[in-house]
Amino acid sequence: MSGSNQSVDQFASLTRRSFLQSGGMSLAGLSLLDHLVLQELVAAPASSDQKVETLNRFPRMVQEYFVERVREQEAKTIQRLDALKTKADAEDYVASVQKRIRESFGPEPERTPLNARITKTTDRDTYTIENVIFESRPGFLVTANLYVPKGITKPAPGVVGTCGHSHNGKAETAYQSFSQGLARKGYVVLIYDPIGQGERVQYSGADLKSTVGVGVREHLHGGNQQFLVGENLAMWRAWDGIRALDYLQTRKEVDPNQVGVTGNSGGGTLTTWLCGVEPRWTMAAPSCFVTTFRRNMENELPADTEQCPPKVLALELDHADFLAAQAPKPVRILSKERDFFDVRGAREAYLRLKRLYKLLGHEDNVSLFVGPTYHGYSQENREAMYEWFNQATGISSESQEPKLVIEKDETLWCTPKGSVADIGSKPLHVFTAEQSKALAAERKPKSGAALQSAVAETLRLKNIEGTPDYRILRNRGGKNYPLKNTIAYAVETEPGIQAIVYRVSDEKLYSRPPQDAGKQATLYISHVSADAELREEPLLKTASEDKKRILYTCDVRGVGESMPDTTNANSFFTPYGSDYFYAAHAVMLDDPYVGQKTFDVLRVLDWMAANGHTDIHLIGRGWGALPATFAALFSPHVKQVTLKNALTSFSDIAETEHYEWPLSTLVPNVLTVFDMPDCYAELKSSKGLTQIAPWGAKGADS
């Protein structure tokens, strides 16, 4: 089944039952259109097993657009580096990246008591393992293992270990291995479970297992939601690592002047980010992560929410810059020849750092190691890390890995049943809900110009003067639309982006829209595919019966005719698929995807006005109701608005454990400024808004 067909099944027309359960609407004061809509909703079939191939003539449009955007940002980053000529220039650059990283990640939260406790100690031949629980935030429990060498007579170097995407977190063989290997060489090592892994499942069922999926799925589910309230999972994950360092430095066995950080994959991410936000490290070795954002984008490689920090590309930062924040302290990039994190990007990052370190007079303090195998913290990478840390500390001359004894997961559990949920840890989504409620209490309702200003700033809306150019596409017949004929126009809303507009009528056209068709028109913004919805959506059938208005439909970027066929096959509706991929890059570019789609609608409205339609009834459904709502606030050509399945509020998403709206529909920081009811109230008073069967946090299941 194709991704387009999934959209038809997943978001079928509302049945009578679902419409009534959603509360419907008052029959008093309904227009003729509203009565017809209600009749169509009640009469609509519950479902259809028919599979329809939907039009998608621009499946790589969004990919190539974002490639160009990311390349532009990388060019600016390289230009900054190329301008460095002196040691003073290099020192200024280090200070600059530190400042920009802080702007991306946001301020540190309050350093509250760790309330650390040791729940168990395991004795081994040359070291002990202490099972430790501490609070990185009040009530937010972190589970960790502390490996302490025996016979320490003076403070020893310490290392914080960060885990990759192992379901069992710190107990994964590779992560036990580097922790044991370091301990056997004289290092005190604290390795902790990441959020959503090991003992730190955040969405826990009665059986203490994750209800959404360990690792990536928990990171996406919790992290996407956080953007709404101005938080980001990159900082939450990094803060756990900072507090791990805080705990490590409370131990008398540890030399606070010799502390390193290392990790692999997702742990390589955290090692890299921690270099950017924490100045106390004296050495670092990220494994199987460091490359460039451009390589990841060009290679269509999705990354978790915490791997996509807000504004990071807009601030002209790349992976190497987070390591540059430590310059000239010792940093070794550990890469793999056959890794999906492109080794070409790892080498590019290394060469950028080497030039910076050379200007600082410490060229030998940066290094690149490339292992010959696939992704993973395998022995050759671990031994390259041992060698590097030994050079930095002088504690050992032995870089080969000693014989290891891998413990059972249960031995390393800090909790009785292997879950912080069992001992009352506060889940991530509860923090998000509390923040949403606090913001709502502080927020004042907005209307008029104040609301427009807030929306424009939050969505980062651009303003382009003039009428957009457009292409006239060849007709595709036999589509069984409500009216006999359709012509498609590709309206260029900005370079590289076309919004696909259908003009649906009984009139056969091969040319531009007739210039004498009158002022009145209807523009429908699709939920997923105008082509599919023209066959299935009762609202469009009703709109086609209004002979006073010419019917147009629109697929904004990234849906319908430009639904990406990238990343993994048929991945559009999956949590880690193509739709998420571009939404995450929009976050990093500080250019919200919803704002980009709103811009498409505004440009299409300008195009329609240039063709004589200045009295427009704007209809939006589902995901398309969001850009339709925002565009209606700004366009003078929109005189009437109808929304079907529009989101009730962003607060509803932020304040629930489970939700169904994808990242592409979520607006970063929105709840710090406004919420959808502000927009609906404004459109109700100014443009006669009609709402049909709104959707809550769980979408069609709300």
C-alpha positions, 0 to 999 in steps of 0.5 A: 500500500502506498503512503497516499493510499494510507492517507485515504484510509487513515483520515476517512470522512467522519461518520455520523457517530464520530460527528455527533461524539465530537459535539457537532454544532448548533443548527441555529443560524447555519447557512445553506452551505452549512446545512448541506455540509451537515447532511453530507456528514450524516450520510457519509459512509463509515469507511471504504475499502477502495484503494485509490492511487493519488496524484504526486508529480513532485515527490522530490520537491521538498527534499531538494528545497531543504538541501538547498537551504541547508547548503546555504547555511553550511556555506555561511558557517564555512565563510565564518571559519575561512575569515579566521586569520589569527589566534585572536580570531580563533578565540573570538570564534570559540566564544561565538559558538558558545554563545550561539549554542546557548541560544539554540539550547536555551538557558540552563534550568535551576540546579536543584539538589541531586538527592543521590542514593546508592541502591546496590554495590557489586564487587568485581576483581579490580573495580566495584559497580555502584548502582546510583539514582539521582534527580536531574530535576525535581522528581525526574530520576536518572539511573546510573552505574558508577565504576570505581577502580579498586586501590585508588590512593589519590583522585583519578580521572573521571568519565561520563558515559552517554548511551546510544539507542540501546533498549537496555541503556547502560546495560548494553554490551558495548556500553558496559565494555567501555565503562569496564575498560576505562575502569580497569585502566584507572578511570572512575566512570559514570554511565547513565540511562538516557530518557526513554531507555533502560530503566527510564521509560517515560510512557510506561504501561502496567507491565512497566514496558513502553507503550509507544516504543523504547528509544527513538519512539519515546524521544520523538513522542516526548520531544516533539510535544516539548517544542510547543512550550518552548522546551527541547529534548536536546537540552533535557538530554544534555542536562541529564549529562551535566547533572551526571558530571555534577554527581561525578565531581561530588565523589572523592575518588574523582579529580575534578580537573580531569573529566571526560565524556564519551558515547556512541551513536545517540551517545555520540550526539550527547557527547557532542552536545555536552561539549557545546553546553558544558565547559568543565570537560577536559577531553572528549571522544564522540563516536559514530555521530559527528558528520555535517548537517548537510551530509545528513540532509543530502543522504535523507537520514532522519534523526531523533528530536534531540538530534535536531536542536532548535535554530541550530542551522539558522545560527550557522552551527554544525556538528564541528562547532559543538566540539569547537566550543571546547577548543583547544581541549583534546577532542577525538572524533571516532567515526566508521568507514561503513557508518550511515553517519557519513564519514565524509562529513566526519572528515570535513568536521575534523578539517574545520577543527584542525584549522581552528586548533592550529590557529590556537596553537594546539593542532595536535589536540584534535584527532580523527579515527576511522574504524573499518566496520559498521556503525557501533562502539566496537572494540577498535573505536573503544581502543582509539578512545582509551588511547586518546584519554590516556594521552590527555591524562597520563594515567595509563599507557595501555590502549588495548582493551582488557578481558571483560565480564559482561553483567546481566541487565538485572545486576546493573538495575538501580530500581527493584523492577528495572523501571523508574516508573515503579518508584514514582519518577515524574514522566516527561510529558507531565513536565510538559503539561505543567509548563503548558498550564503555567503559560496559559495562566500567564498568556493574555488573549490576543486579537486584531493587530496584536494577534497578527503580529504574534502569529507572523513572528511565531510562524516566521512569515515572509513577505514577498510582493507581486504575483507569483509565477505559475505553470499550467500542467497537463490535464489528467482525466477520469478522476471522478471529481464532483465536477467534470473538468479540472486543470492544475496550476503549479503556483511558485510560492518561492524559488523551488516550491510549487503549491499545486492548485486545481480549478474544478468546474464543468468548463474544459480548460487548457489555459490560464484561469478565465479573467472574467469568471467573477470575484467569488471563489472557494479555495480548499486547503487539503488535509493530505491530498486534494486529489483523493479528497475531491473524490471522498470529502463531502465538504468538496461535493457541497462546495462544488454545488455552489454555482456562484463560486469557482472551486479551487483546491490546493496542496501546500508543500509536503502533501498531496502532489508534493508528498515526499517519496524520500527517506524510507519507502512509504514512510510519510505517515511513520513517526520517523519518516519523510514528513518528520524529516522535513519538519525537524529541519524546519525547526533547525532552520527556525522556519516552522513548517506550518509557517512555510505552508501558511506562506504557500496559502497566502501566495496562492490567495494573491495569485487568485486575486490577480486572476480576479477572485477577491471574494474567497471562501477559504476552507481548510481540513485537518492538517490543512486547517492550520495554514488555512486559519493563519492565512485567513488572519492576513489575507484581505481576499478571504471573506468567509472561513470554514474549517473541518477537523481543525485542531482544538488547541495546541494546549490540548496536545501539550497537556496529554500523554498521547496525541496523534498530530505530527511534528509537521503540524506543531509550531515551536514556542507557540504556547508562549505567545498564543493558541488556536482559540485566539485565532478562531475567535478573531475569525469568528468575529471578522470572517464568519468562521464555521467550525465542523467537527474539530479534532482534539489531541488524538486527531480523528480519534478525539 
